Amino acid sequence: MVRTKIIGEPGRNSTEIVSFVLAMYGNMGHLKYLYFTLALLFYVSVILANTVVIIIIYLDRNLHEPMYLFLCSLFINEIYGSTSMLPCLMVQILSEAHEISAFYCFLQIFNIHSYVGVEFGTLTMMAYDRYVCICKPLHYNAIMTKRKVQTVILVIWIVSFVEVGVLLSFTIRMKRCRTVINKVFCAHHLVVELSCSPDRTVSVVHDLVFGLIITVAGPVSYITYSYIKILRVCLKGSKETKMKALDTCTPHLVSIISFVFACFYSLISQRFKSVPYPLCVVLSMYVVIIQPLQNPVMYGLKLSKIRHACKNLLILKTSQLYIFIESISILHFKYITLKIVNIS
């Protein structure tokens, strides 16, 4: 049952909606336990995959380079994005009412949108990093210093948080007359549609300014420009230059193309009711499940430095484990020998 509260002065009271219903879950029956298990497995996989690569980059000083610092920011953001969605999803799967409080609904919107902003911002700066590395290799160390990269990463996160915070400050103040959100999570556009007012200015501002121009069109345009420059250099360069570009740019291109597709679908599907229900649910979750799982696996397998660091770390830990087991065996042997001597 949706909760409301009375606000205002005596005689002029009005009702404020303090919770919403996520209607797309429907009646799952006993399948909810299967869905819960799958969601839990995906979430644990995302946390483990991203954390492992972050730890590898942190432990290996050879990976303390601009590109890998951006990757760390990207992987932290993947954990942040999945955490903003999947724990709530698991709770709702097991719930009977599929109700979410207004506070957590707006918090989820804030987290998801800031996650998208940080993702696009980081992928854009990674494109710039590749552009400088391939097109201006002699100036790379002067342009992409560690301090500059750390500052840029901090700015990306702060700007994304402030941008989404400003957007939500308008949405929160809107009076809502309806409570049903036809999705498995809180989407900004659908919350705006619950408004009592026919004015859709906030929705238009969100779609055009935040959703299209700032978050998608700007970064994608710059990434496209960077890769046109990289392509020109590669066509004129040696085979070694082409292989270097292919090795470092392929994961980034796959990541940005898949993420743009997912975000574009999310914007379109909210406005057309003809999208099949199963497809709508699966693609809605793509951004916070497949993307966060795909990136660490793809970068970990494709980038040779991360592969070598992972291999070296595995060899080191295996050696340490072998030494530990051998030490335990020696101590155990000495203990048994001493015990036999005492008995004799």
ROLUM-57444 format. One line per field, with one value per residue (C-alpha): residue number from 0; residue in three letters; x, y, z. Coordinates in nm, 3 decimals. Each point is the difference from the previous one (the first is absolute). Layout:
// ROLUM-57444
n = [NUM|...]
res = [ALA|...]
x = [X|...]
y = [Y|...]
z = [Z|...]
//
This chain:
// ROLUM-57444
n = [0|1|2|3|4|5|6|7|8|9|10|11|12|13|14|15|16|17|18|19|20|21|22|23|24|25|26|27|28|29|30|31|32|33|34|35|36|37|38|39|40|41|42|43|44|45|46|47|48|49|50|51|52|53|54|55|56|57|58|59|60|61|62|63|64|65|66|67|68|69|70|71|72|73|74|75|76|77|78|79|80|81|82|83|84|85|86|87|88|89|90|91|92|93|94|95|96|97|98|99|100|101|102|103|104|105|106|107|108|109|110|111|112|113|114|115|116|117|118|119|120|121|122|123|124|125|126|127|128|129|130|131|132|133|134|135|136|137|138|139|140|141|142|143|144|145|146|147|148|149|150|151|152|153|154|155|156|157|158|159|160|161|162|163|164|165|166|167|168|169|170|171|172|173|174|175|176|177|178|179|180|181|182|183|184|185|186|187|188|189|190|191|192|193|194|195|196|197|198|199|200|201|202|203|204|205|206|207|208|209|210|211|212|213|214|215|216|217|218|219|220|221|222|223|224|225|226|227|228|229|230|231|232|233|234|235|236|237|238|239|240|241|242|243|244|245|246|247|248|249|250|251|252|253|254|255|256|257|258|259|260|261|262|263|264|265|266|267|268|269|270|271|272|273|274|275|276|277|278|279|280|281|282|283|284|285|286|287|288|289|290|291|292|293|294|295|296|297|298|299|300|301|302|303|304|305|306|307|308|309|310|311|312|313|314|315|316|317|318|319|320|321|322|323|324|325|326|327|328|329|330|331|332|333|334|335|336|337|338|339|340|341|342|343]
res = [MET|VAL|ARG|THR|LYS|ILE|ILE|GLY|GLU|PRO|GLY|ARG|ASN|SER|THR|GLU|ILE|VAL|SER|PHE|VAL|LEU|ALA|MET|TYR|GLY|ASN|MET|GLY|HIS|LEU|LYS|TYR|LEU|TYR|PHE|THR|LEU|ALA|LEU|LEU|PHE|TYR|VAL|SER|VAL|ILE|LEU|ALA|ASN|THR|VAL|VAL|ILE|ILE|ILE|ILE|TYR|LEU|ASP|ARG|ASN|LEU|HIS|GLU|PRO|MET|TYR|LEU|PHE|LEU|CYS|SER|LEU|PHE|ILE|ASN|GLU|ILE|TYR|GLY|SER|THR|SER|MET|LEU|PRO|CYS|LEU|MET|VAL|GLN|ILE|LEU|SER|GLU|ALA|HIS|GLU|ILE|SER|ALA|PHE|TYR|CYS|PHE|LEU|GLN|ILE|PHE|ASN|ILE|HIS|SER|TYR|VAL|GLY|VAL|GLU|PHE|GLY|THR|LEU|THR|MET|MET|ALA|TYR|ASP|ARG|TYR|VAL|CYS|ILE|CYS|LYS|PRO|LEU|HIS|TYR|ASN|ALA|ILE|MET|THR|LYS|ARG|LYS|VAL|GLN|THR|VAL|ILE|LEU|VAL|ILE|TRP|ILE|VAL|SER|PHE|VAL|GLU|VAL|GLY|VAL|LEU|LEU|SER|PHE|THR|ILE|ARG|MET|LYS|ARG|CYS|ARG|THR|VAL|ILE|ASN|LYS|VAL|PHE|CYS|ALA|HIS|HIS|LEU|VAL|VAL|GLU|LEU|SER|CYS|SER|PRO|ASP|ARG|THR|VAL|SER|VAL|VAL|HIS|ASP|LEU|VAL|PHE|GLY|LEU|ILE|ILE|THR|VAL|ALA|GLY|PRO|VAL|SER|TYR|ILE|THR|TYR|SER|TYR|ILE|LYS|ILE|LEU|ARG|VAL|CYS|LEU|LYS|GLY|SER|LYS|GLU|THR|LYS|MET|LYS|ALA|LEU|ASP|THR|CYS|THR|PRO|HIS|LEU|VAL|SER|ILE|ILE|SER|PHE|VAL|PHE|ALA|CYS|PHE|TYR|SER|LEU|ILE|SER|GLN|ARG|PHE|LYS|SER|VAL|PRO|TYR|PRO|LEU|CYS|VAL|VAL|LEU|SER|MET|TYR|VAL|VAL|ILE|ILE|GLN|PRO|LEU|GLN|ASN|PRO|VAL|MET|TYR|GLY|LEU|LYS|LEU|SER|LYS|ILE|ARG|HIS|ALA|CYS|LYS|ASN|LEU|LEU|ILE|LEU|LYS|THR|SER|GLN|LEU|TYR|ILE|PHE|ILE|GLU|SER|ILE|SER|ILE|LEU|HIS|PHE|LYS|TYR|ILE|THR|LEU|LYS|ILE|VAL|ASN|ILE|SER]
x = [0.000|0.136|0.077|-0.099|0.020|-0.203|0.183|-0.103|-0.198|-0.334|-0.279|0.244|0.150|0.127|0.130|0.367|0.096|0.293|0.031|-0.039|-0.090|0.235|-0.259|0.219|0.088|-0.347|-0.078|0.315|-0.117|0.273|0.221|0.088|0.253|0.171|0.005|0.135|0.281|0.093|0.002|0.216|0.246|0.026|0.054|0.271|0.167|0.003|0.149|0.266|0.100|0.040|0.164|0.260|0.111|0.008|0.221|0.232|0.043|0.056|0.262|0.201|0.192|0.055|-0.374|-0.003|-0.042|-0.275|-0.196|-0.010|-0.099|-0.297|-0.073|-0.003|-0.253|-0.205|0.001|-0.091|-0.289|-0.113|-0.025|-0.183|-0.249|-0.077|-0.038|-0.250|-0.227|0.055|-0.044|-0.333|-0.092|0.061|-0.214|-0.283|0.015|-0.073|-0.254|-0.373|-0.094|0.292|-0.017|0.288|0.010|0.028|0.336|0.158|-0.162|0.163|0.326|-0.005|-0.065|0.291|0.234|-0.094|0.025|0.326|0.135|-0.086|0.159|0.324|0.008|-0.025|0.243|0.260|-0.036|0.041|0.323|0.127|-0.056|0.203|0.273|0.018|0.004|0.298|0.182|-0.031|-0.006|0.241|0.220|0.295|-0.219|-0.198|0.189|-0.018|-0.373|-0.130|0.165|-0.120|-0.115|-0.201|-0.167|-0.096|-0.147|-0.197|-0.142|-0.107|-0.164|-0.191|-0.152|-0.081|-0.158|-0.214|-0.126|-0.075|-0.167|-0.236|-0.060|-0.118|-0.228|-0.157|-0.049|-0.275|-0.153|-0.026|-0.207|-0.259|-0.339|-0.092|-0.353|0.091|0.220|0.058|0.337|-0.008|0.359|0.212|0.183|-0.063|0.048|0.004|-0.222|-0.270|0.006|-0.053|-0.296|-0.167|-0.028|-0.341|0.106|-0.018|0.320|0.283|0.280|0.207|-0.034|0.101|0.300|0.101|-0.033|0.160|0.254|0.105|-0.093|0.098|0.235|0.213|0.006|-0.005|0.046|0.291|0.216|-0.087|0.085|0.339|0.074|-0.087|0.228|0.286|-0.031|-0.007|0.335|0.132|-0.115|0.183|0.324|-0.038|-0.055|0.326|0.191|0.194|-0.137|0.117|-0.202|-0.309|0.036|0.050|-0.313|-0.201|0.114|-0.086|-0.299|-0.210|-0.124|-0.080|-0.194|-0.200|-0.075|-0.118|-0.210|-0.179|-0.060|-0.136|-0.233|-0.128|-0.061|-0.164|-0.231|-0.087|-0.103|-0.205|-0.171|-0.147|-0.200|-0.130|-0.239|0.043|0.332|-0.043|0.000|0.293|0.217|-0.085|0.109|0.322|0.121|-0.099|0.243|0.279|0.161|0.041|0.067|0.166|0.203|0.153|0.082|0.120|0.252|0.234|-0.001|0.061|0.275|0.157|0.022|0.089|0.260|0.331|0.130|-0.299|0.031|0.368|-0.063|-0.277|0.229|0.285|-0.233|-0.139|0.353|0.100|-0.303|0.043|0.364|-0.096|-0.269|0.251|0.252|-0.271|-0.116|0.362|0.065|-0.308|0.113|0.349|-0.147|-0.237|0.287|0.209|-0.296|-0.057|0.374|0.018|-0.308|0.152|0.326|-0.188|-0.195|0.321]
y = [0.000|0.343|0.227|0.367|0.276|0.314|0.331|0.363|0.213|-0.101|0.037|0.012|-0.346|-0.187|-0.351|-0.065|-0.335|-0.151|-0.332|-0.147|-0.339|-0.162|-0.169|-0.187|-0.280|-0.150|-0.338|-0.214|-0.290|-0.247|0.133|0.292|-0.221|-0.079|0.369|0.092|-0.257|0.126|0.362|-0.093|-0.192|0.292|0.246|-0.211|-0.050|0.375|0.075|-0.271|0.072|0.374|-0.030|-0.250|0.227|0.306|-0.189|-0.118|0.358|0.127|-0.263|0.023|0.330|-0.052|0.055|0.337|0.174|0.238|-0.262|-0.240|0.277|0.071|-0.373|-0.005|0.284|-0.190|-0.322|0.182|0.156|-0.344|-0.115|0.323|-0.044|-0.363|0.075|0.275|-0.252|-0.368|-0.008|0.183|-0.232|-0.308|0.143|0.078|-0.348|-0.160|0.266|-0.047|0.368|0.125|0.333|0.246|0.313|0.337|0.063|-0.321|0.052|0.341|-0.133|-0.276|0.254|0.211|-0.300|-0.136|0.335|0.097|-0.346|0.063|0.347|-0.132|-0.287|0.230|0.251|-0.268|-0.163|0.345|0.070|-0.349|0.089|0.318|-0.203|-0.237|0.298|0.160|-0.334|-0.089|0.342|0.189|-0.268|0.234|0.236|-0.271|0.011|0.380|0.017|-0.302|0.042|-0.198|0.315|0.122|-0.339|-0.014|0.352|-0.088|-0.315|0.201|0.265|-0.268|-0.141|0.340|0.140|-0.313|0.018|0.375|-0.032|-0.276|0.174|0.316|-0.204|-0.186|0.319|0.095|-0.348|-0.048|0.319|-0.112|-0.105|-0.355|-0.140|-0.354|-0.267|-0.279|-0.015|-0.243|-0.119|-0.225|0.306|0.371|0.187|0.380|0.038|-0.227|0.177|0.332|-0.157|-0.055|0.376|0.163|0.284|-0.037|0.208|-0.224|0.258|-0.203|-0.311|0.193|0.154|-0.345|-0.164|0.272|0.167|-0.278|-0.314|0.099|0.301|-0.013|-0.370|-0.162|0.234|0.200|-0.297|-0.210|0.290|0.050|-0.374|-0.020|0.297|-0.162|-0.328|0.174|0.159|-0.336|-0.171|0.256|-0.054|-0.379|0.006|0.192|-0.185|-0.322|-0.346|0.033|0.321|-0.169|-0.301|0.227|0.197|-0.317|-0.153|0.299|0.146|-0.313|-0.048|0.370|0.002|-0.310|0.154|0.336|-0.151|-0.244|0.270|0.251|-0.269|-0.085|0.365|0.078|-0.298|0.109|0.346|-0.138|-0.289|0.231|0.179|-0.296|-0.255|-0.260|-0.137|-0.368|-0.044|-0.251|0.207|0.317|-0.153|-0.155|0.308|0.227|-0.193|-0.007|0.323|-0.121|-0.372|-0.074|0.322|-0.022|-0.369|0.042|0.280|-0.159|-0.334|0.161|0.238|-0.272|-0.242|0.250|0.225|-0.188|0.197|-0.100|-0.362|-0.010|0.171|-0.250|-0.290|0.133|0.053|-0.352|-0.148|0.203|-0.105|-0.364|0.010|0.155|-0.265|-0.276|0.142|0.026|-0.360|-0.122|0.183|-0.157|-0.344|0.047|0.114|-0.296|-0.241|0.146|-0.030|-0.367|-0.075|0.166|-0.191|-0.333|0.082|0.082|-0.325|-0.199]
z = [0.000|-0.098|0.294|0.011|0.257|0.068|-0.038|0.032|0.239|0.160|-0.250|-0.292|0.020|-0.303|-0.042|-0.078|-0.153|0.190|-0.186|-0.348|-0.149|-0.255|-0.221|-0.249|0.244|-0.025|0.155|-0.033|0.217|0.095|-0.280|0.226|0.180|-0.330|-0.096|0.344|-0.032|-0.348|0.118|0.300|-0.222|-0.241|0.285|0.166|-0.341|-0.066|0.342|-0.029|-0.362|0.052|0.342|-0.125|-0.286|0.230|0.248|-0.280|-0.126|0.355|0.087|-0.323|-0.019|-0.374|-0.043|0.175|-0.336|-0.123|-0.195|0.293|0.241|-0.227|-0.003|0.381|-0.001|-0.259|0.204|0.323|-0.192|-0.120|0.362|0.088|-0.287|0.078|0.371|-0.082|-0.169|0.080|0.383|-0.039|-0.288|0.218|0.280|-0.243|-0.157|0.339|0.097|-0.045|-0.026|-0.217|0.182|0.034|0.214|-0.172|0.171|-0.132|-0.339|-0.041|0.143|-0.262|-0.277|0.127|0.013|-0.343|-0.179|0.170|-0.090|-0.366|0.015|0.153|-0.252|-0.301|0.153|0.071|-0.343|-0.160|0.188|-0.087|-0.368|0.053|0.171|-0.299|-0.239|0.177|0.034|-0.370|-0.170|0.230|0.158|0.065|0.205|0.181|0.331|0.010|-0.079|0.192|0.339|0.300|0.180|-0.301|-0.040|0.369|-0.025|-0.313|0.163|0.306|-0.222|-0.196|0.321|0.153|-0.319|-0.044|0.360|-0.019|-0.341|0.114|0.334|-0.178|-0.226|0.293|0.201|-0.249|-0.018|0.378|0.039|-0.256|0.136|-0.102|-0.039|-0.109|0.155|-0.255|-0.179|-0.292|0.037|0.224|0.138|0.047|-0.328|0.000|-0.305|0.146|0.338|-0.180|-0.182|0.340|0.045|0.041|-0.229|-0.380|-0.025|-0.120|0.007|0.247|-0.218|-0.313|0.178|0.123|-0.342|-0.211|0.228|0.238|-0.192|-0.353|-0.017|0.317|0.082|-0.344|-0.299|0.145|0.106|-0.306|-0.236|0.164|0.006|-0.372|-0.072|0.199|-0.189|-0.337|0.094|0.122|-0.321|-0.214|0.192|-0.020|-0.378|-0.043|0.272|0.022|0.069|0.362|0.042|-0.142|0.231|0.303|-0.088|-0.060|0.329|0.219|-0.187|-0.067|0.361|0.025|-0.327|0.097|0.340|-0.135|-0.283|0.231|0.262|-0.253|-0.138|0.349|0.094|-0.334|0.040|0.354|-0.121|-0.291|0.181|0.263|-0.268|-0.202|0.150|-0.276|0.131|0.108|0.378|0.028|-0.238|0.192|0.333|-0.134|-0.188|0.289|0.220|-0.260|0.123|0.359|-0.060|-0.336|-0.032|0.352|-0.056|-0.357|0.061|0.258|-0.183|-0.339|0.115|0.215|-0.293|-0.274|0.166|0.021|0.300|0.212|-0.116|0.093|0.335|0.075|-0.097|0.216|0.295|-0.039|-0.012|0.307|0.202|-0.109|0.112|0.333|0.049|-0.084|0.250|0.265|-0.055|0.001|0.329|0.156|-0.120|0.152|0.331|0.000|-0.077|0.284|0.236|-0.091|0.031|0.341|0.115|-0.110|0.182|0.321|-0.020|-0.049]
//
